[in-house]
């Protein structure tokens, strides 16, 4: 709803004035597409600015998906704007040479180039072997440059924005967009910099997982729910973009120290896993809705985890344990090999304290000591057969919380639907977007 | 919310933008 208002706003501004008439429908359509592309691009800053009020109804993992689709739309409209003029009114476009062309026309071309590069660098980050941190810096840099260039292009061209009445309103819309950017990139990191945390412990959890324990040096984190995550920046500065989302693994009533469990999977997380106690850190959160607290009236839970997707599930289980919540929980936990199963002993311990039933689903079981005596295991991948076999028939109405790689979740979802699990009872959190 | 719903919502917003562009173009064409 808010998004729709944001998109329509520029058009309302234009039509509120007395827009100049032009006999060419195609030219006007091209301008219309240009404004639409700009509105869609502006909306991206609201989506990615972590503004809690706007994002509350959605799962945090869906925002990047939404961001991606809307970005394609924005670039498609931009290309449409360009193509229509190119095909029907090539004279309007002037010369390509930036020395001879008016600056605002060059700005338009720069904007188009920035946004196309944004999409290509995001869709093909792995193929281009772009490091996550550098990709993020490039992404923010290109987005800001492209957007500024696009604003320059619109104001410079002056179509529909040049009349006295409209100009003020148009500037207000522009200032609102700029405000979103200032909030995300300056105000929020500045607030974080005023509220540092300190790493007090870096603990080995086995299976390569490290747990960082942080103590607030100022305000503690308040009101987080089990399974929520926060953006963590260690060392450096909160302005640096060198931050990653991690699940808060401490149960909410066990503050003010909070901990994050980190499995070094390359890029920057290996560096985080080596953090020394005493290092300053910054936290932005909490975010996310992957929590048992959303389902206070459920009779039980089905949880499905793939690999490192276990972390938000662990946080939820810790909360159930801390509250002595004895509702049944059936956990299917998929890993490629038995050796890489994280929190194996921790899960076994919890199963003695709460009504937790864990089944480890191992794709490539070892040749020896298999199956293990003291754990329930299954071989292969989580598919429809396995779900039907392992999940209790009485649990179809229970919340089904899944977290893992997107292909795994996309394969499981239809199987659950077929078993009769209502759509509203399937909650998922996807790990890894770009 | 599932990814397909996100796609549908995104397509609706893009369609809305497109519709606005067409309305604008028709309105200001003399």
Interface residues (C-beta under 8 A of the other chain):
Chain A: X3 X4 X7 X8 X11 X14 X15 X19 X20 X21 X22 X23 X24 X25 X28 X29 X31 X32 X33 X35 X36 X37 X39 X40 X43 X58 X59 X62 X65 X66 X69 X70 X73 X76 X77 X160 X406 X410 X413 X423 X426 X428 X430
Chain B: X1 X2 X3 X6 X7 X9 X10 X11 X13 X14 X16 X17 X18 X20 X21 X22 X23 X24 X25 X26 X27 X28 X29 X30
